[in-house]
Amino acid sequence: MRMKVTKGQMLKSRRMRMGLLQRELADRMGCSPSVVCKLEKDGLQDSAKRLEQAHQVLDDIEKTRRS
């Protein structure tokens, strides 16, 4: 039986692969580390916009690192 990977788990995995702390991602998103923590635990109501923002920030960091 396959386990379902949640959106929060995907965000955490991506952030960790990039070597970022929750605090660093939160600073770049303009929110508190507790918001990132809740996103990663799928515990934030109406999280779609915040998840999109987090992935956009990670995309921007990846682009900068490639340059």
HELIX and SHEET records of a PDB file:
HELIX    1   1 LYS A    7  ARG A   17  1                                  11    
HELIX    2   2 GLN A   22  MET A   29  1                                   8    
HELIX    3   3 PRO A   33  GLU A   40  1                                   8    
HELIX    4   4 ALA A   48  ARG A   66  1                                  19    
END                                                                             
